[in-house]
Amino acid sequence: AGAVASGSAYAVGAAASASAAQTTANTGVSNAATAQAAVDVIETRVVIDNDGMSLRDNGGNVLADYGTDIQLGVVASGKRNILIDVSSGVNIRNNTTTIAQFGEDAIIGEVDTGKRNVLIDADAGILIRSNNTTNLANFDTDITLGEVGSNKRNIFIDASAGIKVRNNTTDIASFGDDVTLTGGTITLNDGTRNRLVFSSSDIDMFDEAGTNVLNIDTGVVTLA
């Protein structure tokens, strides 16, 4: 009877051990499946190839790409991203359109027809531009305000000579140690009427009623 009881107890213990071993095995299988699922996710989200490494979302969209150049962010319509170009510097982009660039020089704003942008040039100063061809203002040792071009008026602040009002590059007024007004008719107006007019042929002075009280013409002075 003792041997039977002992054998029965041994059988029960062996069954319990087998059950525990099965539970452990099941847990191991489950953990392995979980680990494999995690590996599968990593394999689809992190892609390593001969060009470098890319990180992707569950839709396969590239969130970051690390190669010779580096891209951070999704490249798509209406999406902002950063491109680190080993040749040109850091580019902040809207999709593939550069809206700011930082290299040897810096550009803030899109460079395109009808677009305004700021160029910080290490050698030429700060330029406010239309596209990349027309300077609207230039701030350096000297300052230019306005476009310099045919029939374009601009102001040139010369650090040495003073302030010049110009037509293209031709001075029409200069304010430095002396004041020079050049070309055309020069008129002083009190806000209501002309009071003093210098033309190529006459000098005329007018009173508060608008009456011409003085005229100088070819050496002849006429008083009203």
C-alpha positions as CSV (number, residue, x, y, z in Angstrom):
1,A,0.0,0.0,0.0
2,G,2.9,2.3,0.8
3,A,4.5,1.7,-2.6
4,V,1.2,2.4,-4.3
5,A,0.8,5.7,-2.4
6,S,4.3,6.6,-3.2
7,G,3.9,5.9,-6.9
8,S,0.7,7.9,-7.0
9,A,2.3,10.9,-5.3
10,Y,5.2,10.6,-7.8
11,A,2.8,10.6,-10.7
12,V,0.9,13.6,-9.4
13,G,4.2,15.5,-9.0
14,A,5.3,14.5,-12.4
15,A,2.0,15.7,-13.9
16,A,2.4,19.0,-12.1
17,S,5.9,19.4,-13.3
18,A,4.8,18.6,-16.8
19,S,2.0,21.2,-16.6
20,A,4.4,23.8,-15.3
21,A,6.9,23.0,-18.1
22,Q,4.1,23.3,-20.6
23,T,3.0,26.7,-19.1
24,T,6.6,27.9,-19.3
25,A,6.9,26.7,-22.9
26,N,3.7,28.4,-23.8
27,T,4.9,31.6,-22.2
28,G,8.2,31.3,-24.1
29,V,6.3,30.8,-27.4
30,S,4.1,33.8,-26.6
31,N,7.1,36.0,-25.7
32,A,8.9,34.9,-28.8
33,A,5.9,35.8,-30.9
34,T,5.7,39.2,-29.3
35,A,9.4,39.7,-29.8
36,Q,9.1,38.7,-33.5
37,A,6.2,41.1,-33.9
38,A,8.4,43.9,-32.5
39,V,11.2,42.9,-34.8
40,D,8.8,42.9,-37.8
41,V,7.8,46.4,-36.8
42,I,11.4,47.5,-36.6
43,E,12.2,45.9,-39.9
44,T,9.4,47.9,-41.6
45,R,10.0,51.2,-39.7
46,V,13.8,51.2,-39.9
47,V,15.3,50.5,-43.3
48,I,19.1,50.2,-43.7
49,D,20.5,49.9,-47.2
50,N,23.6,50.9,-49.1
51,D,22.5,54.5,-49.2
52,G,22.1,54.8,-45.4
53,M,19.1,54.5,-43.0
54,S,15.6,55.7,-43.1
55,L,12.8,55.9,-40.5
56,R,9.2,55.3,-41.7
57,D,5.7,55.4,-40.3
58,N,3.2,52.6,-40.6
59,G,2.2,53.9,-44.0
60,G,5.7,53.7,-45.3
61,N,6.2,57.4,-45.4
62,V,9.8,58.5,-44.8
63,L,10.0,60.5,-41.6
64,A,13.8,60.8,-41.6
65,D,16.6,59.7,-44.0
66,Y,20.2,59.5,-43.1
67,G,22.7,59.2,-45.9
68,T,25.3,61.5,-47.5
69,D,22.7,64.2,-46.9
70,I,20.1,64.1,-44.1
71,Q,16.3,64.7,-44.4
72,L,14.2,65.3,-41.3
73,G,10.4,65.4,-41.8
74,V,8.0,64.2,-44.4
75,V,8.5,65.5,-48.0
76,A,5.0,66.0,-49.3
77,S,2.6,68.8,-50.3
78,G,2.1,71.3,-47.5
79,K,4.7,69.5,-45.3
80,R,7.7,71.3,-43.8
81,N,11.0,69.5,-43.6
82,I,14.7,70.1,-43.1
83,L,17.4,69.0,-45.6
84,I,21.0,69.0,-44.5
85,D,22.9,69.2,-47.7
86,V,26.6,68.5,-47.3
87,S,27.4,71.0,-50.1
88,S,24.9,73.9,-49.7
89,G,24.1,73.8,-45.9
90,V,20.8,73.5,-44.0
91,N,17.6,74.0,-46.0
92,I,14.2,74.5,-44.4
93,R,11.6,73.5,-47.0
94,N,7.9,73.4,-47.8
95,N,7.7,70.0,-49.6
96,T,10.8,70.5,-51.9
97,T,10.7,74.3,-52.0
98,T,13.4,76.0,-50.0
99,I,12.0,78.7,-47.8
100,A,15.2,79.3,-45.8
101,Q,18.8,78.3,-46.4
102,F,21.8,78.5,-44.1
103,G,25.2,77.9,-45.7
104,E,28.2,80.2,-46.2
105,D,25.5,82.9,-46.7
106,A,21.9,82.8,-45.4
107,I,18.6,83.2,-47.3
108,I,15.3,83.7,-45.5
109,G,12.3,83.4,-47.7
110,E,11.5,81.7,-51.0
111,V,13.5,82.6,-54.0
112,D,11.1,82.7,-57.0
113,T,9.4,85.1,-59.3
114,G,7.4,87.7,-57.4
115,K,8.7,86.4,-54.0
116,R,10.5,88.6,-51.5
117,N,13.5,87.3,-49.5
118,V,16.4,88.4,-47.4
119,L,20.0,87.5,-48.2
120,I,22.6,87.8,-45.5
121,D,25.8,87.8,-47.6
122,A,29.0,87.3,-45.6
123,D,30.8,89.8,-48.0
124,A,28.0,92.1,-49.3
125,G,25.8,92.7,-46.2
126,I,22.1,92.3,-45.8
127,L,20.0,92.5,-49.0
128,I,16.2,92.6,-49.3
129,R,15.4,91.2,-52.7
130,S,12.7,90.4,-55.2
131,N,13.4,86.9,-56.4
132,N,17.3,86.7,-56.7
133,T,17.8,89.3,-59.3
134,T,16.5,92.6,-58.0
135,N,17.8,94.3,-54.8
136,L,15.2,96.4,-53.1
137,A,17.5,97.4,-50.3
138,N,21.2,96.8,-49.3
139,F,22.6,97.3,-45.8
140,D,26.4,97.3,-45.5
141,T,29.1,99.9,-44.9
142,D,26.9,102.0,-47.2
143,I,23.2,101.7,-47.5
144,T,20.9,101.6,-50.6
145,L,17.2,102.0,-50.2
146,G,15.2,101.3,-53.4
147,E,15.9,99.5,-56.6
148,V,18.9,100.7,-58.7
149,G,17.9,100.6,-62.3
150,S,16.8,102.6,-65.3
151,N,14.4,105.4,-64.3
152,K,14.3,104.0,-60.7
153,R,14.6,106.4,-57.8
154,N,16.7,105.3,-54.8
155,I,18.5,106.7,-51.7
156,F,22.2,106.0,-51.3
157,I,23.6,106.6,-47.8
158,D,27.4,106.9,-48.3
159,A,29.3,106.5,-45.0
160,S,31.9,109.0,-46.3
161,A,30.0,111.5,-48.5
162,G,26.5,111.7,-47.0
163,I,23.0,111.0,-48.3
164,K,22.2,111.0,-52.0
165,V,18.8,110.9,-53.8
166,R,19.4,109.3,-57.2
167,N,17.8,108.4,-60.5
168,N,19.4,105.0,-61.1
169,T,23.0,105.9,-60.2
170,T,22.8,109.6,-61.1
171,D,22.6,112.1,-58.2
172,I,19.7,114.4,-58.2
173,A,20.2,115.6,-54.6
174,S,23.2,115.3,-52.3
175,F,23.3,116.1,-48.5
176,G,26.7,116.0,-47.0
177,D,29.0,118.8,-45.8
178,D,27.2,120.8,-48.5
179,V,23.8,120.4,-50.1
180,T,23.5,120.0,-53.9
181,L,20.2,119.8,-55.8
182,T,20.8,118.8,-59.4
183,G,18.7,118.8,-62.6
184,G,15.1,119.7,-63.4
185,T,13.1,122.3,-61.6
186,I,13.6,122.9,-57.9
187,T,10.5,124.0,-56.0
188,L,9.9,125.1,-52.4
189,N,6.2,124.8,-51.5
190,D,4.6,126.0,-48.3
191,G,2.0,123.3,-48.4
192,T,-0.5,125.5,-50.3
193,R,1.4,127.0,-53.2
194,N,4.9,127.3,-54.6
195,R,6.9,130.0,-53.0
196,L,10.3,129.7,-54.6
197,V,11.0,128.0,-58.0
198,F,14.4,127.4,-59.6
199,S,14.2,126.4,-63.2
200,S,16.7,126.2,-66.0
201,S,15.8,129.7,-67.2
202,D,14.4,131.6,-64.2
203,I,14.2,132.1,-60.5
204,D,10.8,133.1,-59.3
205,M,9.5,134.0,-55.8
206,F,5.8,134.2,-54.9
207,D,4.0,135.8,-51.9
208,E,1.3,134.2,-49.8
209,A,-1.3,135.1,-52.3
210,G,0.5,133.4,-55.1
211,T,1.7,136.6,-56.8
212,N,5.1,136.5,-58.5
213,V,7.0,139.2,-56.6
214,L,10.5,138.4,-57.9
215,N,11.9,137.1,-61.2
216,I,15.5,136.7,-62.1
217,D,16.1,135.9,-65.8
218,T,19.4,136.2,-67.7
219,G,20.8,138.8,-65.3
220,V,17.6,140.9,-65.2
221,V,15.9,141.2,-61.8
222,T,12.2,142.1,-61.9
223,L,10.3,143.1,-58.7
224,A,6.5,143.1,-58.8
